[in-house]
Amino acid sequence: MGRTFALTMFDPDNQIAVHRSGGFEAAADHAHDFFEMVFILEGEGVHILSDSRRKRKVSVGDCFLVPVYASHAIFPKTDQPFRWLDILIAPAIWEGMAESLFAREEVARFAGDTEMLQLMEQIAREYEEGQPYFQTVLKGLLTVAVGKIQRVLRKKEQPEKTSGLSGTERAHLEKAIRYIDENYKSRPTLEVIAKEVGISTWYLDKLFKGTQTTPIDYQNQLRIEEACRLLLTTRKSVVEIIEETGYGDQKFFYGQFKRKIGMTPGQYRASKLN
């Protein structure tokens, strides 16, 4: 293992620090006492996890996470410009929420995802400008980023969960998931989703069984994730968020939120931003 870095070496006063790499930068074998989120902004490179001797090619739009004290290195693949955004996060930030995600040693690929790129740039600007309460805002933005990473990694697992499906069945399932991803705020019914895909509601339910959920439960999960994002990144009231995420019934929303998150929307916002 190379040198071990402490978060206080980069920012002695805060629990989150953000660093933009140079145009041709490399990071030799090292470890650190903080979690690290890396987002590739330009070019291609290789990320080496020294402990497991695993090498991964990374390119623009890729995001990967590094656990505390994990020995690793990152190098450009060619002589072309190679830049990344480095987000350094104190362990206390997560309080048990994301350690398992950081230990997965997987790459979440966001190539072409302008929303994720904008989120990363927002994180960088928030840190660089250092406005009052910027660390509080950063906590909220990072929670959204982690949620997006979890969603991408979950979709990567879907082929394994649906390996018993035929090519046609998998295509129908992917079309249904894509339709829900794009339209969940309008609360499409099972009948509407099935009609859009061109199959029966019975067949749609059957296809979803391999994903360990149902079309409606998947839709509700997306609404809850969006509600969490809005709670942390906007000043909108809970009533406004209920309307924006497609929940027509406040009582149902509160019940769903409490069941999935373990606390009320107000408690969630306060616990993450205070």
N, C-alpha and C positions, 0 to 999 in steps of 0.2 A: 504494500500500500504506500502511496505517495503521501504528500502533505495533508494534514487535517485542518480544515478551516472552521472558524467559528462565525456565527452570524454577526456578532459584535464587531468583527473585523470590517464588515461592509457597512453596517449601520448600528452604532452602539445604543441608539435610543429607541428603536422600533422593533416590532416582531415580524414585519414584512419588508423586504427590500427587493428592488427590481434593478436589473443590470442588462444593458444592451451590449452584445458582443461587437467587436470590430469586424471589418469586412473580410479578413482572412484569418480570424482567430482560431486557436485550438486550445483545449484545456487538457493538460497532462494528467496522469493518474493521480486522483485525490479523493478525499472524503470530507464530510462536514457534519456538524452537529445540528443541522436543520434539514427539513424537507426541501426538495427542489423540483420546480416545475419548469420544463424547458419547451419552448415553442420555436420551431424553425421558421425564420422569416425569409430566408433566401438561400438558394444553393442546395448542395447535397453533402452529406457527411456520414461518418460512422460513429456510433455510440458504443463504447465497450464497457461492459459490466465485469470488472476484474474478478469479483468474488465467484461468479458463475462462469466466467470465461466466455460470455455470450456477446457476440457482435451483431449489431443491428444497423442496417442502412436507414438513414433518416433524410428527409427532403422537405422542401417548403410545405408548410401546413401541418407537419407532424408535431405531435405533442407527447412528451413522455415524462414520467415522474420518477424521482430518485429518492429512496428512503434515507433516513438518518444513518450516518456512518457507513453507507454503501460505497465501496471503492469503485470509481469509474473514470472514464476519459471520453473526450469527444474531439474528432479531427475532421477537417475538410476532406472530401473524397477526391476532389480535383483541385486544379489551381484557379478555379473560378471563385468569385466571392461567396462567402459562407457566413451567414449571420443568424443569430438566435436571440430570443428574449429569455432571460434567466430570472425566475421568480423564487426568492429565498424565503422560506416560511418557518417560523419557530414552531416546534412541536406542540406547544401549548395552544396554538391557534385551533387545532382540530379537535382536541379533547376526545380522542378515540373515534372520531367520525370517519376519517379517511385513511388511517394507517394501512388497512387491508388493501385499499386501492393502490397506494404507493408501492406496496410490496409485489404487485402483479407482474412487473417487468414487461409491460406491453406498450405498444405505440398506438395512440389514437390518431387517426389520420383525418385531417380537416382540409385537405387540398380543395380549393374552390369554394370553401365555406367562408363567405365574406363576413358573416355575422360573428364567427369565432375570431377572425382576424381583427375585426373592429373591437371586440371585447378585449383582446390582448393589448391592442394599442391604447384602449381606455385605461387598462390597468397600468401601463407604462406611464401614460400622461399623468394619471392621478398621483403616482409616486413622485414623478419628476417635478410637478408643480407644487406639491407639499402644502396644499390648502388646509385650513383647519379641519380636523376630524378625518384627514385623508386615510389614516390607518383603519378607521371604522368602515369607510367606503370600500377600501381594498378587501376587507374581510368579506363583505357582501359580494363583490365582484368575483372573488376567488371561489366562493361557494357556488356561484353560477357556473364558473369554468369547470369545477369538479363535476357538477351535475351533467354538463355537456359531455365530458370525457366518459363518465359512467354510461351515458346513453349510447355513445359510439361503441364502446367496448361491449355493451349488451347486444348490440346489433351484430357485432363480429361473432358472438356466440350462437346466434340463431341458426346458421347452417349446421352446427353440431347438434343442436336440439331437434332439427328437422331433417336429419340425415336419412330418415326412412321415407321421406316424401319423394314422389317422382318429380321430374323437371317441371311438368305442368302444374302440379300441386304447389311446388315451391314458388313458381312464378305468380300464382294466384295469391299466395300468402304475402309475398313481397309487395304486390300491388295493393292489397288491403292495408298493410302496415303503412305504406307510403301515403295512401289516401287519408288514413287516420292522422298521420303526422301533420298533414297539410290542412286538415279541416276539423280537428278536434274541438276548436273553439265554437263551431256552429252546431255542436252536439248531434252529429249524424246518428241515426238509429241503425240497428243491426240490419234492417231491411234496406236502408239507403246504401250502406257499405257493401252489402251483398250485391245489390243491383249495379253499383259502380264497377265491381269486379267481374260481374257477369256470372255469378254462382248463386246457389240457394243459401238461405240463412243457416240451415242445418249443416251444409257443407262448410260454410265459413267457420262455424263453431268447431267443427271437426279439425280443420286445419290449424286452428289456434291452440288446440290441446297440447301440441308438441312444444309450445313456447311457455307452458306453465301459467297461462293466463287466458282471458277471454277478450274478444274485441272491445267490449264495453269497459272492462277493468283496465285494459291497456290505455284506452281513451281517457279514463279518469286519472290514471297515473300521470299522463302528460299534462293534464290540467293542474294537478297538484304541483308538479315540478315547475310549471309556469307561474303558479301562484307564489311559490317560494321565491322565484327569481324576482317577481314584482315587489314582494314584501321587502326584499333586501336592496333593491336598486332604484326604487321609486318612493315617493311620499304618498302614493295613492292610498285611499282608505280601503278597508277590507271589503266594503260594499262595492266599491269601484272595481276591485280585483275580482270579486265574485262575478260581476257582469262581464268583465273583459275575458275571463277564462271560460265562459260558457256555462257556468252553473246558474240554473234558473231558480234554485231554492237555497236560501241561506242556511237553513237548518241542515240540509243534506250536505252542503259544503263543509260546515263546521264538523259534522260527524265524520266525513271522509278525511278531513285534514287531521283531526285528532287521532283517528285510527291509524293513519299511515305515518304521521310525523311524531305522534306522541305528546303533542301539546297544541294549544290553540294558536291561530295565526298571530295574535298579538304577542303571545309568549314567545313564539318562534322569532318574530322580528326583534323583540327586546333581547333575547338570549344571544343572537348572532351579531347584533350591532352595538351592544353595550360592553 
